[in-house]
Amino acid sequence: MNNLFILLLLPLVSALVLAFVKSSTSAKWAALSLSVLQFALTIPFLCQFVPDATIQFEQSFDWIKSLGIRFHIGLDGISLPLLLLTNGLIPLIVLSTFSKTLKGNFYALVSFMQAGLILVFVALDAFSFYVGWEVALIPIYFICALWGEGDRIRVNLKFFIYTFFGSLLMLIAILYLYQQTATKDFEWQSFASLTLQDGTQRWIFWAFFIAFAVKIPIFPFHTWQPDTYTNAPTAGTMLLAGIMLKMGTYGLIRWLIPIAPLGVVAYGQLALILCIIGIVYASIIAFKQQDAKRLVAYSSIAHVGLIGAGIFAWNQEGMQGAMMQMVNHGISVVGLFFVLDIIAQRTGTRSLSELGGLAQRMPKLAVFFLLIIMGAVGLPLTNGFIGEFLLLKGIYGVGIFYAVFGGLTLIFGAVYMLRLFQRTMLGAGSPAQDAVLDIKGHEVVLLLVVAAFVLYLGVFPNGLLHLSEASVAQLLQQVKF
């Protein structure tokens, strides 16, 4: 039987090893090898997973017995796709840094963050979940603060304050719920089984919602995101957008809605409206961006707003769409940020006003870029299409006007993403960019992997949908409004 604890332990061991590697070349190859090993160890869980509603590969043992704290982990159809996403993207993120001079301390922080992310997605008790939540925050703060650009210290302090404040609210709610359990424990099942008064569930809703909304981010808790994404190193932005924001959407599904259903009845429609506002607001601002990286940062707010709206629709289509789009968004956004990093390295700028005509000089990059953009805007036969179709169908079940405004993410997204492609790849280029070279080596490998998943999940989405279908159906059956 597979040991899920090994998947948590290996990134911690990797972080310890990498911290002592001083050579940049040795560090990057060691980090890539260890991250690929981590992904390889994840595959048996997928192969042996039975796509029903049960918790599988479960492990539980006493941690702090006097306080009723157990270390309880396991997988179901909701957590497995996010575990695969985490361990699948980390090797790509490491590979994206091969053109940079980074030592072992950078990769140690990435591995340490990976352990926290995994713990968030596999934890079945609130104490372990909270530990993973905080563990993932610490390394990304240092990654962005030490290797970022611009006014990175101020920007990352704002990011830290936002997320720490949200975490504090969640901790207060967790401690309150712990006190209400008959057996004084932090088990997810114990929390979900509590019968709480309407007023209690309302403040519990906000305590969890703010913590998750900051991480996602949902309007108006998003103001840290554009600056942080823009000033972070590319690998840090990939970690934030590709994986870390999924902690928030996963938290809505796993913790918020099952624990405080009456709070969702009271405020779920408001939360859905905030998600829709975020779609329109972020899309309009994305139109006006001249910094390509900042444009994609705002596009991310719009796309995760649609995911959040699908979750609060709380029906099979919306939830299935959210599960699929969490994976799809992670894949596409990592590809987008990597392409923009290549452009910035080759040309020395991310300003759309200074770019253009790169397709003539970088035809291979242009093809990959266009394909990833097609997936990001949800064109048929790409990974984004099925997920966004299901999300809109789920939102339509709540109200046609929600679906109309939610659907603007497809229209607006096509406009600003195709504008991004046109301003970078087409038209007359600057003479200063005549000497730029097309992608090669590790760049081709990374973009080939991303492109393969964009097409595969667009043509064959059933495998991913089938993983979560039973678990989603059971959760919807258990939590009815």
N, C-alpha and C positions, 0 to 999 in steps of 0.2 A: 504493500500500500504506500502511496506517495505521502511524504511528510511535508505538510504545508509550512511547518516551522523552519525548514531548511531554506525556503524562499525568503523568509525574513532574516535569517541568520547570514546568508551569503553576502548580501549588500553591506552588512555591518563589518564582516570580515574583510570584504573588498576595500571598504573605506579605510580600515586600519592598515592594510597592506599598502594601498596607494598613497597614504599620507607620508610614507617614508621614501617614496620614489622621487628622486630629484631630477633625473634626466627627462626632458620633455618627450623625446621619442619613446623611451621605455614606458613612461607614464601613459601615453595615449594608446600604445599597443596593449599594455596590461589592462587598462580600463576597458578597451574594446573586447578583449578576450574574456574578461570576467563578466561583462554585460551580456555577451553572446551566450556564455555558459548559463547565466541566469535565465535567459529566454529559453534555452534548450531544456532546462529543468522544468519550465512552465508547460511545455508541450504535452507531457504525459497527463497533466491534470485535464487538459482539453480532450485528449484522446479517451480517457477513462471516465469523463464526466457523463452522467446520465441526465439528459435534459428534462428532468421533472422538477417538482417544486421543493424537493428535500434539500437540507443542508448536507453537503458532502465534504469529505476530507477533514472532518471536524476534529479539533484537538482542544482540550480544556484541562487546566491544572491550577492549583492554588498559587496565587501570587503574593498577596498580603492577606493571609487568612483571617487575622483578627478584625479586619475591616470588611470582610466578605468580598474581597477583590480577587477575581479569577482572571487568568489569561485565557480567553476563549476565542478561537478563530475557526473559520470554516468558509466554504464557498457555496454559492447557489447561482442561479442563472442571471442574477442581477450583478453580482460582484465579479464573476469569472470574466466577462468581457472587459471590465476595467483593469483586472489583473493582467490580462493579455495585452491590453493597450499600454500599460505602464512598462512591463518588461519587454515589449516589442519596440517601443519608441526610444528607450534609453540607449540601446546600441546605435541607433540612427543619430541620436543627439551627440553621443560621443564621437561618432564618425564625422559629424559636421565640423568638429573642432580640429581635424587633422592638418589643416593649413595654418593653424595658429600655434604659438609657442606657449603651451600651458604645462605646468608641472603637476606632480601628483596630488598636491593639496586641492587643486580645483576638482579633479576627478574623485577625490575622496569625499568632497562635499556632495557631488552628484550621487554617489553611491549611498551616502548617509540619508540623503533626501529620498532616494528610491525606497529604502527600508521604511521610512515614515509613510510614504504613499501606499505601499503594499499593506501596511498595518491598518490604515484607514479603510481599505477596501475589503479586508478579510475579517476585521474585528466583529465579534458578536457580543461584546460587552462594552458598555459606554466608557469605562475607564481606559481600556486598551485603545478604543477609538480616539479618545481625547489625547492620549499620549502620542499616537501616530499623527494626529492633526497638528500638534505643536512641534513634533520632531521634524515634520516636513517643512515647517516655516523657517526654522533657524538656518539651515544651510542655504536656502534660496536667498535669504537676506544677505548673507555674506558673499554669495556668488554675484549678486547684483551690485552690492556696495563696493567690492574689491575689484571686479573686472568690468564694471559698467563704464558708461561714458557720460559726459555732460555733468549736470548737477546731481550726480547719482546719490550722494549722501542724503541730501534733503528729500529727494524723491523716494528713496527707500525707507527713510524714517517715516514718511507719510504712509507708505504701504504697511510698514510694521505696526504703526499705531492703529490703523484701520482694522487689520486682521487680529491684532491682539485684543482690541476692544470687543470685537465680535466673539472671539474665543472666550473671553471672560464672561460674557453673557451666557454663552452655552454652558460653561462650567457651573455657573450658578444654577441653571436649570437642571443639569445632570445631578448635582448634589441634592437638590430638592426632590427629584424623582427617586433618588436612592433612599431618602428618608421615608418615602411613601410606600416602598416595597415591603411586603410582609416579612421577607427573609433577609432584608437589608443587603441587597446585592445590586450589581450594576448590569445584570444581564439584559440584553435587548428584549428578550421574550418577557421578562418581568416588567420592563418599562411599558411595552406595548400592551400588556394585559391589565395595566392599572385603569381603574375607573375614577377619573378625575372630574371635578366640577367644571362647568362651562367657563367660569371666570378664570380658574386656574389654567385651563388649556389655552385660553387666549394669551396670557402672558408667556406661557411656555412656547407657544407658537412664535411670538416675536423674538424671544431669546434665541431660539434655534434659527429662525428665518434670517435675522440680521447677520448671524455668524456665517451662514451659508451664502446669503446674498452678497456679502462683501467679497467672498472668495470667488464667486462665479464670474464677474460681478453683475448684479441686477441694478438697474436704475432705481433710486438715485445714489446707490452705494458704490458707484463705479469710478468715482473721480480719481482714485489712485492709479487706475489701470493704464490709461494711455501713456502717461509719463513713465511709469515703471517699465512697461513693455518696450518703449522707445529707447530708454537709457540703459536697459539691461544688456549684457552681452547676448549675442544671438542664441547661444545654448541656454542661457537663463530664460530668455523669452519663450523658447520652445518648451522648457519645463513648465513654465507658468501657464501658457496657453494650451499646450498639448495635453498635459496631464493634471496639473494642480487645480485648475478650475473645475475639473470633473469631481474633485472632492466635494464641492458645494452642491452640484446637481445630484450626486450620489447621496449626500446627506439628506436632501429633501425627500428622496424616495425611501431610504432605509430608516431614517430617524424621525424627521419632522412630522410627516403625514401620518404614519402609524401611531405615534405617541400622542399627537394633539389633533385628532380628527375634527373635534368641535371647533378648535381654533381655525382649522382650514375652512370649515363651513362659514365661520364668521368673516375671515379675512382672505380666503383663498382667491376670491374673485378680484380683490384689490391687488393681491400679489400677481395674478395673471395680467391685470391691466398695467402694472409696473413693468412687467416683462415686455408687453406690447409697446409701451412708450419707449422702452430702451431700444427696441428694434428700429423704430422710426427716427428717434433722436440720434442714435449712433450712425445710422445710414446717412442722414442729412449732413452730419459733421464729416463723415468719411468723404463725401463729394468734394469738400473744400481743402482736403489735406494735400500738401505738396511733398511732405516726407512720406516715402513709400511705406516705411515700417510703421509709422503712426496710422496710416490709412488701414493697414491690415489689423492693427490693434483695435480700431473702432469697428471694423467689420466683425471682429471676434465678439464684441459686445452684442452686436445685432444677432449673430447666429446663436449665441448661448441664450439670448432673450427668447428666441423661438423654442429652444429646448426647455427652458423654464416654463413657458406657457403650456407646452405639451404635457409637462408633469402635472401642473395644477389643473389641467383639463380632467385628469384622473379617469381615463378610460383606456381600453386596450390599445387603440390605435395611437393615442398620444404618448402612452408610456413606452410602447414598442418603438415608436419613432424617436423618442428621447434616448432610449438605450442605443439604438443604432447610430443616431447622430452624434452622441458623445464620442463614439469610436471614430466616426468619419471626420468629425471636426478636428480631432487630435491628429489624424493622419494628414489632412489637407493643410492645417495651419503650420505644422512642422515643415512641410514641403515649401509653403509660401515664404516663411521666414528664412529658410535656407537659400532659396533663389535670390531673395533680396540681399542677403549677406554676400553672396557671390557677386552680385552687381556692384554693391558698395566696395568690395575689395578690389574689383577690377577697375572701376571708374573713379573711386574716391568720393562718391557722392550718392545720397539717396533721394535727392531733390528731383521731382518729376520735371521741373523746368529746365534742368541741366542734362536730362537724359533723352534718349531717343535713338532709333535706328540700330539697336543692338542685335536684332535678329539677323542682320546682314553679316555681322561679325561673330555672332554666337548662335548659330542656327540650332544646335542641339539643345542649348539652354532654352531657346524660344519654344521649341516643341514641348519640352517638359513643363515649362511655365504655363503654356496654354492649356495643357491637359489638366494640371492641378487646379487652375482657375475654373475650368469647366466643372470639375468636381465640387469646388467651393461654392459655385452658384447653383448647383443642383441640376445640371443638364441630364437628360435621360441617358442611361447606360454608364453613368458615373456614380461614385459612391454617395454623393449628396442627394441624389434624386429620390430614392426610396424613403430615406429618413425624413426628408422635408415633406414629402407627400403624406406620409403617415402622421407627422406632426400637425399639418394643416387639417387633415381629416379629423384628427382628435380634437383640435381646437374648434372646428366647425360644429362638433357635437355640443359644445358649450354655447355657441352663438355665432351666427353668420358674420356679424360685424367684427368679432374677434379674429375670425379667419381671414377676412378681407384685409384688415390692418396687419395681421401676422404675415400674410402673403406678400406684403410689401418688401419683406427681406429678400425674396427672390428677385423682384423687379429692381429694387434699389441696388441689391448686390451685383446683379448683372451689369448695371450701369457703371458703378465705381470700380469694379474689378476689371471690366473690359477697358475702362479708361486707364487703369493702371498698366495693363498690357500694352495698350496703344502708345502711352506716353514713354514707356521704357523700350519697347521692342520695335515699334514701327516709326515711320517718318524719317526725317533727315537727322543723322547723328552729328555730334560735335566732332570736329577734327581731332580733338584731344583724345577721343575714344577709338581712333582708328587702329591702335595697336593692341586693343584688348583681345585676350585669347578665350576660346571656347572652353567649356568644361572638360575635365579629364579625370582619370583615376577615381579616387574616393567620391568625388562629386557625382560622377556618372552612376556609380554603384548606388549611392543614397537615393538619387532621383529615380533610378530604375525601380527600386523597391517601393518608393512612394507611388509612382505611376502604376505599378502592378496592382497595388491594393486599391487605388482609385478605380481602376477598371474591373478588377475581380469582384469587389463588393458592389459595384454597380450592376454587373451582369448576374452575379450569384449571391444575392443578399440573404437567401433563405437560411444558410448555415448560421449566420450571426443572429438572425431573428429567432431561429429555433432554440438557440441556447437560452434565451431569456423568456420565451413565451409562457412556459408553465409557471415560473416563479412570479412573473408579472400578473398572470391570471389569478393565482392564489392570493397575492397581496391585495388586488382589487376586490376579491371576494371577502377577505378578512376586514378590509377597511372600506366601509360603505358610508356615503354621506346622505 
